[in-house]
Amino acid sequence: MRFSDTGYYIEAYIKCGNCGVLVYDDGVKSDRADLKGVTFCSDWCVDWKAQKLDGVSEPKIKRAM
């Protein structure tokens, strides 16, 4: 979901390409060719999706602190 510049209406509903949470800003993009054009809510979701595409059955991603 993106709010218009004036804040009066919602321009589009954008969901994370991994977890489905609504993304209110520009989100995070991936450099991987197979994930081009997909918007994510965080780097964690990008890494998780990339590992799943690489065949990892249970991805292990470290949290950024």
C-alpha positions in Angstrom: 0.0 0.0 0.0 1.4 3.4 -0.9 -0.1 6.7 0.1 -0.2 9.4 -2.5 2.0 12.5 -2.1 -0.9 14.4 -0.7 -1.8 11.6 1.7 -5.5 11.5 0.7 -5.7 8.2 -1.1 -3.9 4.9 -1.5 -2.1 4.6 -4.7 -1.4 0.8 -4.8 -1.4 -2.2 -2.6 2.2 -3.7 -2.7 2.9 -6.9 -0.9 6.3 -8.5 0.0 7.2 -11.2 -2.5 8.1 -13.5 0.3 6.0 -13.0 3.4 3.1 -11.0 2.0 3.3 -8.1 4.4 2.1 -4.7 3.0 5.0 -2.5 1.8 4.3 1.2 2.4 7.5 2.6 0.8 9.8 1.6 -2.1 10.7 -1.7 -0.4 13.8 -3.7 -1.0 14.9 -5.1 -4.4 17.2 -8.0 -5.2 20.1 -8.1 -7.6 19.3 -11.7 -8.6 18.0 -12.1 -12.1 15.3 -14.5 -11.0 14.0 -12.0 -8.4 14.0 -8.9 -10.6 10.9 -6.8 -10.4 9.9 -8.4 -7.0 9.4 -6.1 -4.0 10.4 -7.3 -0.6 9.8 -5.8 2.9 13.3 -6.5 4.2 16.8 -7.9 3.3 15.9 -10.9 5.4 13.0 -11.8 3.1 15.2 -11.4 0.0 17.8 -13.7 1.5 15.2 -16.3 2.6 13.5 -16.3 -0.9 16.9 -16.6 -2.6 17.9 -19.6 -0.4 14.5 -21.3 -1.2 15.1 -20.8 -4.9 18.6 -22.3 -4.5 17.0 -25.5 -3.1 17.6 -25.0 0.6 14.7 -26.7 2.4 15.1 -24.8 5.7 16.9 -21.5 5.1 18.9 -20.1 8.1 19.1 -16.3 7.9 20.9 -14.3 10.6 19.0 -11.3 11.9 20.6 -7.9 11.4 21.0 -6.2 14.7 
